[in-house]
Amino acid sequence: MGYDAPIVQGEVDTGRLEAFSDGVFAIAITLLIIEVGVNEEGGSLAERLVEQWPSY
């Protein structure tokens, strides 16, 4: 088992905040890579993803 150092008064545990921000960045980067464009025609997201699937 690992030893967890005690938190000293005045220090803040930032582990949860760091994990949350990592998750936000992971989702943002994934959306940038997918490059789902918004067309004026409308339609559903599922239809647009199916149309773009062959390019991946």
mmCIF file of the N, C-alpha and C atoms, coordinates in Angstrom:
data_MODEL
# 
_entry.id   MODEL 
# 
loop_
_atom_site.group_PDB 
_atom_site.id 
_atom_site.type_symbol 
_atom_site.label_atom_id 
_atom_site.label_alt_id 
_atom_site.label_comp_id 
_atom_site.label_asym_id 
_atom_site.label_entity_id 
_atom_site.label_seq_id 
_atom_site.pdbx_PDB_ins_code 
_atom_site.Cartn_x 
_atom_site.Cartn_y 
_atom_site.Cartn_z 
_atom_site.occupancy 
_atom_site.B_iso_or_equiv 
_atom_site.pdbx_formal_charge 
_atom_site.auth_seq_id 
_atom_site.auth_comp_id 
_atom_site.auth_asym_id 
_atom_site.auth_atom_id 
_atom_site.pdbx_PDB_model_num 
ATOM 1   N N  . MET A 1 1  ? 0.822   -1.175 0.000   1.00 0.00 ? 1  MET A N  1 
ATOM 2   C CA . MET A 1 1  ? 0.000   0.000  0.000   1.00 0.00 ? 1  MET A CA 1 
ATOM 3   C C  . MET A 1 1  ? 0.873   1.247  0.000   1.00 0.00 ? 1  MET A C  1 
ATOM 4   N N  . GLY A 1 2  ? 0.410   2.284  -0.657  1.00 0.00 ? 2  GLY A N  1 
ATOM 5   C CA . GLY A 1 2  ? 1.169   3.530  -0.723  1.00 0.00 ? 2  GLY A CA 1 
ATOM 6   C C  . GLY A 1 2  ? 0.930   4.392  0.499   1.00 0.00 ? 2  GLY A C  1 
ATOM 7   N N  . TYR A 1 3  ? 1.847   5.260  0.757   1.00 0.00 ? 3  TYR A N  1 
ATOM 8   C CA . TYR A 1 3  ? 1.746   6.177  1.885   1.00 0.00 ? 3  TYR A CA 1 
ATOM 9   C C  . TYR A 1 3  ? 1.289   7.522  1.362   1.00 0.00 ? 3  TYR A C  1 
ATOM 10  N N  . ASP A 1 4  ? 0.178   7.999  1.884   1.00 0.00 ? 4  ASP A N  1 
ATOM 11  C CA . ASP A 1 4  ? -0.323  9.318  1.513   1.00 0.00 ? 4  ASP A CA 1 
ATOM 12  C C  . ASP A 1 4  ? 0.153   10.329 2.540   1.00 0.00 ? 4  ASP A C  1 
ATOM 13  N N  . ALA A 1 5  ? 0.867   11.327 2.080   1.00 0.00 ? 5  ALA A N  1 
ATOM 14  C CA . ALA A 1 5  ? 1.362   12.364 2.983   1.00 0.00 ? 5  ALA A CA 1 
ATOM 15  C C  . ALA A 1 5  ? 0.188   13.178 3.506   1.00 0.00 ? 5  ALA A C  1 
ATOM 16  N N  . PRO A 1 6  ? 0.203   13.514 4.776   1.00 0.00 ? 6  PRO A N  1 
ATOM 17  C CA . PRO A 1 6  ? -0.896  14.317 5.320   1.00 0.00 ? 6  PRO A CA 1 
ATOM 18  C C  . PRO A 1 6  ? -0.894  15.718 4.717   1.00 0.00 ? 6  PRO A C  1 
ATOM 19  N N  . ILE A 1 7  ? -2.083  16.276 4.576   1.00 0.00 ? 7  ILE A N  1 
ATOM 20  C CA . ILE A 1 7  ? -2.213  17.628 4.039   1.00 0.00 ? 7  ILE A CA 1 
ATOM 21  C C  . ILE A 1 7  ? -1.954  18.618 5.164   1.00 0.00 ? 7  ILE A C  1 
ATOM 22  N N  . VAL A 1 8  ? -1.018  19.498 4.948   1.00 0.00 ? 8  VAL A N  1 
ATOM 23  C CA . VAL A 1 8  ? -0.665  20.507 5.934   1.00 0.00 ? 8  VAL A CA 1 
ATOM 24  C C  . VAL A 1 8  ? -1.692  21.625 5.871   1.00 0.00 ? 8  VAL A C  1 
ATOM 25  N N  . GLN A 1 9  ? -2.003  22.195 7.033   1.00 0.00 ? 9  GLN A N  1 
ATOM 26  C CA . GLN A 1 9  ? -2.981  23.276 7.075   1.00 0.00 ? 9  GLN A CA 1 
ATOM 27  C C  . GLN A 1 9  ? -2.527  24.416 6.166   1.00 0.00 ? 9  GLN A C  1 
ATOM 28  N N  . GLY A 1 10 ? -3.412  24.899 5.342   1.00 0.00 ? 10 GLY A N  1 
ATOM 29  C CA . GLY A 1 10 ? -3.089  25.967 4.404   1.00 0.00 ? 10 GLY A CA 1 
ATOM 30  C C  . GLY A 1 10 ? -2.853  25.450 2.992   1.00 0.00 ? 10 GLY A C  1 
ATOM 31  N N  . GLU A 1 11 ? -2.552  24.162 2.852   1.00 0.00 ? 11 GLU A N  1 
ATOM 32  C CA . GLU A 1 11 ? -2.369  23.585 1.517   1.00 0.00 ? 11 GLU A CA 1 
ATOM 33  C C  . GLU A 1 11 ? -3.720  23.111 0.999   1.00 0.00 ? 11 GLU A C  1 
ATOM 34  N N  . VAL A 1 12 ? -3.878  23.160 -0.286  1.00 0.00 ? 12 VAL A N  1 
ATOM 35  C CA . VAL A 1 12 ? -5.129  22.750 -0.909  1.00 0.00 ? 12 VAL A CA 1 
ATOM 36  C C  . VAL A 1 12 ? -4.843  21.560 -1.811  1.00 0.00 ? 12 VAL A C  1 
ATOM 37  N N  . ASP A 1 13 ? -5.659  20.523 -1.695  1.00 0.00 ? 13 ASP A N  1 
ATOM 38  C CA . ASP A 1 13 ? -5.518  19.362 -2.564  1.00 0.00 ? 13 ASP A CA 1 
ATOM 39  C C  . ASP A 1 13 ? -6.153  19.694 -3.911  1.00 0.00 ? 13 ASP A C  1 
ATOM 40  N N  . THR A 1 14 ? -5.348  19.714 -4.949  1.00 0.00 ? 14 THR A N  1 
ATOM 41  C CA . THR A 1 14 ? -5.833  20.113 -6.274  1.00 0.00 ? 14 THR A CA 1 
ATOM 42  C C  . THR A 1 14 ? -6.053  18.921 -7.198  1.00 0.00 ? 14 THR A C  1 
ATOM 43  N N  . GLY A 1 15 ? -5.979  17.717 -6.680  1.00 0.00 ? 15 GLY A N  1 
ATOM 44  C CA . GLY A 1 15 ? -6.099  16.522 -7.512  1.00 0.00 ? 15 GLY A CA 1 
ATOM 45  C C  . GLY A 1 15 ? -7.398  16.444 -8.288  1.00 0.00 ? 15 GLY A C  1 
ATOM 46  N N  . ARG A 1 16 ? -8.503  16.736 -7.615  1.00 0.00 ? 16 ARG A N  1 
ATOM 47  C CA . ARG A 1 16 ? -9.796  16.650 -8.295  1.00 0.00 ? 16 ARG A CA 1 
ATOM 48  C C  . ARG A 1 16 ? -9.937  17.723 -9.364  1.00 0.00 ? 16 ARG A C  1 
ATOM 49  N N  . LEU A 1 17 ? -9.453  18.917 -9.080  1.00 0.00 ? 17 LEU A N  1 
ATOM 50  C CA . LEU A 1 17 ? -9.516  20.004 -10.056 1.00 0.00 ? 17 LEU A CA 1 
ATOM 51  C C  . LEU A 1 17 ? -8.643  19.692 -11.266 1.00 0.00 ? 17 LEU A C  1 
ATOM 52  N N  . GLU A 1 18 ? -7.468  19.129 -11.022 1.00 0.00 ? 18 GLU A N  1 
ATOM 53  C CA . GLU A 1 18 ? -6.579  18.764 -12.128 1.00 0.00 ? 18 GLU A CA 1 
ATOM 54  C C  . GLU A 1 18 ? -7.202  17.671 -12.982 1.00 0.00 ? 18 GLU A C  1 
ATOM 55  N N  . ALA A 1 19 ? -7.829  16.682 -12.364 1.00 0.00 ? 19 ALA A N  1 
ATOM 56  C CA . ALA A 1 19 ? -8.482  15.615 -13.121 1.00 0.00 ? 19 ALA A CA 1 
ATOM 57  C C  . ALA A 1 19 ? -9.637  16.165 -13.950 1.00 0.00 ? 19 ALA A C  1 
ATOM 58  N N  . PHE A 1 20 ? -10.406 17.090 -13.380 1.00 0.00 ? 20 PHE A N  1 
ATOM 59  C CA . PHE A 1 20 ? -11.518 17.700 -14.116 1.00 0.00 ? 20 PHE A CA 1 
ATOM 60  C C  . PHE A 1 20 ? -11.014 18.487 -15.316 1.00 0.00 ? 20 PHE A C  1 
ATOM 61  N N  . SER A 1 21 ? -9.968  19.297 -15.111 1.00 0.00 ? 21 SER A N  1 
ATOM 62  C CA . SER A 1 21 ? -9.455  20.101 -16.224 1.00 0.00 ? 21 SER A CA 1 
ATOM 63  C C  . SER A 1 21 ? -8.841  19.209 -17.297 1.00 0.00 ? 21 SER A C  1 
ATOM 64  N N  . ASP A 1 22 ? -8.209  18.101 -16.901 1.00 0.00 ? 22 ASP A N  1 
ATOM 65  C CA . ASP A 1 22 ? -7.690  17.156 -17.892 1.00 0.00 ? 22 ASP A CA 1 
ATOM 66  C C  . ASP A 1 22 ? -8.825  16.586 -18.731 1.00 0.00 ? 22 ASP A C  1 
ATOM 67  N N  . GLY A 1 23 ? -9.939  16.275 -18.092 1.00 0.00 ? 23 GLY A N  1 
ATOM 68  C CA . GLY A 1 23 ? -11.094 15.756 -18.819 1.00 0.00 ? 23 GLY A CA 1 
ATOM 69  C C  . GLY A 1 23 ? -11.673 16.767 -19.785 1.00 0.00 ? 23 GLY A C  1 
ATOM 70  N N  . VAL A 1 24 ? -11.757 18.017 -19.357 1.00 0.00 ? 24 VAL A N  1 
ATOM 71  C CA . VAL A 1 24 ? -12.275 19.078 -20.226 1.00 0.00 ? 24 VAL A CA 1 
ATOM 72  C C  . VAL A 1 24 ? -11.378 19.248 -21.445 1.00 0.00 ? 24 VAL A C  1 
ATOM 73  N N  . PHE A 1 25 ? -10.066 19.274 -21.229 1.00 0.00 ? 25 PHE A N  1 
ATOM 74  C CA . PHE A 1 25 ? -9.145  19.403 -22.356 1.00 0.00 ? 25 PHE A CA 1 
ATOM 75  C C  . PHE A 1 25 ? -9.224  18.195 -23.284 1.00 0.00 ? 25 PHE A C  1 
ATOM 76  N N  . ALA A 1 26 ? -9.384  17.005 -22.740 1.00 0.00 ? 26 ALA A N  1 
ATOM 77  C CA . ALA A 1 26 ? -9.486  15.806 -23.574 1.00 0.00 ? 26 ALA A CA 1 
ATOM 78  C C  . ALA A 1 26 ? -10.711 15.872 -24.473 1.00 0.00 ? 26 ALA A C  1 
ATOM 79  N N  . ILE A 1 27 ? -11.832 16.310 -23.929 1.00 0.00 ? 27 ILE A N  1 
ATOM 80  C CA . ILE A 1 27 ? -13.049 16.430 -24.736 1.00 0.00 ? 27 ILE A CA 1 
ATOM 81  C C  . ILE A 1 27 ? -12.889 17.513 -25.794 1.00 0.00 ? 27 ILE A C  1 
ATOM 82  N N  . ALA A 1 28 ? -12.304 18.650 -25.427 1.00 0.00 ? 28 ALA A N  1 
ATOM 83  C CA . ALA A 1 28 ? -12.119 19.746 -26.387 1.00 0.00 ? 28 ALA A CA 1 
ATOM 84  C C  . ALA A 1 28 ? -11.201 19.326 -27.526 1.00 0.00 ? 28 ALA A C  1 
ATOM 85  N N  . ILE A 1 29 ? -10.111 18.653 -27.207 1.00 0.00 ? 29 ILE A N  1 
ATOM 86  C CA . ILE A 1 29 ? -9.174  18.207 -28.247 1.00 0.00 ? 29 ILE A CA 1 
ATOM 87  C C  . ILE A 1 29 ? -9.844  17.184 -29.152 1.00 0.00 ? 29 ILE A C  1 
ATOM 88  N N  . THR A 1 30 ? -10.630 16.278 -28.569 1.00 0.00 ? 30 THR A N  1 
ATOM 89  C CA . THR A 1 30 ? -11.338 15.285 -29.377 1.00 0.00 ? 30 THR A CA 1 
ATOM 90  C C  . THR A 1 30 ? -12.290 15.961 -30.350 1.00 0.00 ? 30 THR A C  1 
ATOM 91  N N  . LEU A 1 31 ? -13.025 16.960 -29.886 1.00 0.00 ? 31 LEU A N  1 
ATOM 92  C CA . LEU A 1 31 ? -13.953 17.663 -30.773 1.00 0.00 ? 31 LEU A CA 1 
ATOM 93  C C  . LEU A 1 31 ? -13.212 18.423 -31.868 1.00 0.00 ? 31 LEU A C  1 
ATOM 94  N N  . LEU A 1 32 ? -12.039 18.956 -31.568 1.00 0.00 ? 32 LEU A N  1 
ATOM 95  C CA . LEU A 1 32 ? -11.256 19.645 -32.594 1.00 0.00 ? 32 LEU A CA 1 
ATOM 96  C C  . LEU A 1 32 ? -10.747 18.669 -33.647 1.00 0.00 ? 32 LEU A C  1 
ATOM 97  N N  . ILE A 1 33 ? -10.387 17.469 -33.227 1.00 0.00 ? 33 ILE A N  1 
ATOM 98  C CA . ILE A 1 33 ? -9.874  16.472 -34.169 1.00 0.00 ? 33 ILE A CA 1 
ATOM 99  C C  . ILE A 1 33 ? -10.993 15.965 -35.070 1.00 0.00 ? 33 ILE A C  1 
ATOM 100 N N  . ILE A 1 34 ? -12.171 15.750 -34.506 1.00 0.00 ? 34 ILE A N  1 
ATOM 101 C CA . ILE A 1 34 ? -13.293 15.214 -35.285 1.00 0.00 ? 34 ILE A CA 1 
ATOM 102 C C  . ILE A 1 34 ? -13.734 16.199 -36.356 1.00 0.00 ? 34 ILE A C  1 
ATOM 103 N N  . GLU A 1 35 ? -13.638 17.483 -36.082 1.00 0.00 ? 35 GLU A N  1 
ATOM 104 C CA . GLU A 1 35 ? -14.007 18.536 -37.026 1.00 0.00 ? 35 GLU A CA 1 
ATOM 105 C C  . GLU A 1 35 ? -15.419 18.357 -37.574 1.00 0.00 ? 35 GLU A C  1 
ATOM 106 N N  . VAL A 1 36 ? -16.378 18.276 -36.703 1.00 0.00 ? 36 VAL A N  1 
ATOM 107 C CA . VAL A 1 36 ? -17.769 18.173 -37.124 1.00 0.00 ? 36 VAL A CA 1 
ATOM 108 C C  . VAL A 1 36 ? -18.232 19.564 -37.518 1.00 0.00 ? 36 VAL A C  1 
ATOM 109 N N  . GLY A 1 37 ? -18.519 19.739 -38.787 1.00 0.00 ? 37 GLY A N  1 
ATOM 110 C CA . GLY A 1 37 ? -18.963 21.035 -39.277 1.00 0.00 ? 37 GLY A CA 1 
ATOM 111 C C  . GLY A 1 37 ? -20.467 21.201 -39.141 1.00 0.00 ? 37 GLY A C  1 
ATOM 112 N N  . VAL A 1 38 ? -20.904 22.435 -39.025 1.00 0.00 ? 38 VAL A N  1 
ATOM 113 C CA . VAL A 1 38 ? -22.330 22.732 -38.931 1.00 0.00 ? 38 VAL A CA 1 
ATOM 114 C C  . VAL A 1 38 ? -22.777 23.264 -40.283 1.00 0.00 ? 38 VAL A C  1 
ATOM 115 N N  . ASN A 1 39 ? -23.678 22.558 -40.906 1.00 0.00 ? 39 ASN A N  1 
ATOM 116 C CA . ASN A 1 39 ? -24.203 22.973 -42.202 1.00 0.00 ? 39 ASN A CA 1 
ATOM 117 C C  . ASN A 1 39 ? -25.504 23.734 -42.009 1.00 0.00 ? 39 ASN A C  1 
ATOM 118 N N  . GLU A 1 40 ? -25.834 24.568 -42.972 1.00 0.00 ? 40 GLU A N  1 
ATOM 119 C CA . GLU A 1 40 ? -27.073 25.333 -42.903 1.00 0.00 ? 40 GLU A CA 1 
ATOM 120 C C  . GLU A 1 40 ? -28.287 24.462 -43.204 1.00 0.00 ? 40 GLU A C  1 
ATOM 121 N N  . GLU A 1 41 ? -28.065 23.277 -43.753 1.00 0.00 ? 41 GLU A N  1 
ATOM 122 C CA . GLU A 1 41 ? -29.160 22.397 -44.126 1.00 0.00 ? 41 GLU A CA 1 
ATOM 123 C C  . GLU A 1 41 ? -29.903 21.853 -42.917 1.00 0.00 ? 41 GLU A C  1 
ATOM 124 N N  . GLY A 1 42 ? -29.256 21.800 -41.791 1.00 0.00 ? 42 GLY A N  1 
ATOM 125 C CA . GLY A 1 42 ? -29.872 21.200 -40.607 1.00 0.00 ? 42 GLY A CA 1 
ATOM 126 C C  . GLY A 1 42 ? -29.565 19.715 -40.561 1.00 0.00 ? 42 GLY A C  1 
ATOM 127 N N  . GLY A 1 43 ? -30.449 18.954 -39.995 1.00 0.00 ? 43 GLY A N  1 
ATOM 128 C CA . GLY A 1 43 ? -30.226 17.527 -39.849 1.00 0.00 ? 43 GLY A CA 1 
ATOM 129 C C  . GLY A 1 43 ? -29.704 17.211 -38.462 1.00 0.00 ? 43 GLY A C  1 
ATOM 130 N N  . SER A 1 44 ? -29.602 15.938 -38.185 1.00 0.00 ? 44 SER A N  1 
ATOM 131 C CA . SER A 1 44 ? -29.173 15.539 -36.852 1.00 0.00 ? 44 SER A CA 1 
ATOM 132 C C  . SER A 1 44 ? -27.667 15.298 -36.817 1.00 0.00 ? 44 SER A C  1 
ATOM 133 N N  . LEU A 1 45 ? -27.134 15.327 -35.627 1.00 0.00 ? 45 LEU A N  1 
ATOM 134 C CA . LEU A 1 45 ? -25.712 15.066 -35.434 1.00 0.00 ? 45 LEU A CA 1 
ATOM 135 C C  . LEU A 1 45 ? -25.359 13.657 -35.889 1.00 0.00 ? 45 LEU A C  1 
ATOM 136 N N  . ALA A 1 46 ? -26.227 12.702 -35.602 1.00 0.00 ? 46 ALA A N  1 
ATOM 137 C CA . ALA A 1 46 ? -25.969 11.316 -35.985 1.00 0.00 ? 46 ALA A CA 1 
ATOM 138 C C  . ALA A 1 46 ? -25.832 11.180 -37.503 1.00 0.00 ? 46 ALA A C  1 
ATOM 139 N N  . GLU A 1 47 ? -26.695 11.856 -38.248 1.00 0.00 ? 47 GLU A N  1 
ATOM 140 C CA . GLU A 1 47 ? -26.616 11.804 -39.712 1.00 0.00 ? 47 GLU A CA 1 
ATOM 141 C C  . GLU A 1 47 ? -25.292 12.373 -40.201 1.00 0.00 ? 47 GLU A C  1 
ATOM 142 N N  . ARG A 1 48 ? -24.861 13.482 -39.623 1.00 0.00 ? 48 ARG A N  1 
ATOM 143 C CA . ARG A 1 48 ? -23.603 14.120 -40.031 1.00 0.00 ? 48 ARG A CA 1 
ATOM 144 C C  . ARG A 1 48 ? -22.409 13.229 -39.707 1.00 0.00 ? 48 ARG A C  1 
ATOM 145 N N  . LEU A 1 49 ? -22.435 12.572 -38.557 1.00 0.00 ? 49 LEU A N  1 
ATOM 146 C CA . LEU A 1 49 ? -21.329 11.687 -38.194 1.00 0.00 ? 49 LEU A CA 1 
ATOM 147 C C  . LEU A 1 49 ? -21.256 10.481 -39.118 1.00 0.00 ? 49 LEU A C  1 
ATOM 148 N N  . VAL A 1 50 ? -22.417 9.934  -39.492 1.00 0.00 ? 50 VAL A N  1 
ATOM 149 C CA . VAL A 1 50 ? -22.442 8.793  -40.411 1.00 0.00 ? 50 VAL A CA 1 
ATOM 150 C C  . VAL A 1 50 ? -21.895 9.205  -41.770 1.00 0.00 ? 50 VAL A C  1 
ATOM 151 N N  . GLU A 1 51 ? -22.211 10.416 -42.224 1.00 0.00 ? 51 GLU A N  1 
ATOM 152 C CA . GLU A 1 51 ? -21.700 10.904 -43.510 1.00 0.00 ? 51 GLU A CA 1 
ATOM 153 C C  . GLU A 1 51 ? -20.184 11.049 -43.482 1.00 0.00 ? 51 GLU A C  1 
ATOM 154 N N  . GLN A 1 52 ? -19.623 11.443 -42.348 1.00 0.00 ? 52 GLN A N  1 
ATOM 155 C CA . GLN A 1 52 ? -18.183 11.668 -42.256 1.00 0.00 ? 52 GLN A CA 1 
ATOM 156 C C  . GLN A 1 52 ? -17.407 10.411 -41.890 1.00 0.00 ? 52 GLN A C  1 
ATOM 157 N N  . TRP A 1 53 ? -18.074 9.343  -41.494 1.00 0.00 ? 53 TRP A N  1 
ATOM 158 C CA . TRP A 1 53 ? -17.401 8.138  -41.024 1.00 0.00 ? 53 TRP A CA 1 
ATOM 159 C C  . TRP A 1 53 ? -16.376 7.581  -42.020 1.00 0.00 ? 53 TRP A C  1 
ATOM 160 N N  . PRO A 1 54 ? -16.658 7.505  -43.331 1.00 0.00 ? 54 PRO A N  1 
ATOM 161 C CA . PRO A 1 54 ? -15.673 6.932  -44.259 1.00 0.00 ? 54 PRO A CA 1 
ATOM 162 C C  . PRO A 1 54 ? -14.339 7.680  -44.277 1.00 0.00 ? 54 PRO A C  1 
ATOM 163 N N  . SER A 1 55 ? -14.311 8.939  -43.914 1.00 0.00 ? 55 SER A N  1 
ATOM 164 C CA . SER A 1 55 ? -13.052 9.684  -43.956 1.00 0.00 ? 55 SER A CA 1 
ATOM 165 C C  . SER A 1 55 ? -12.132 9.330  -42.802 1.00 0.00 ? 55 SER A C  1 
ATOM 166 N N  . TYR A 1 56 ? -12.611 8.550  -41.835 1.00 0.00 ? 56 TYR A N  1 
ATOM 167 C CA . TYR A 1 56 ? -11.762 8.150  -40.713 1.00 0.00 ? 56 TYR A CA 1 
ATOM 168 C C  . TYR A 1 56 ? -11.364 6.739  -40.917 1.00 0.00 ? 56 TYR A C  1 
# 
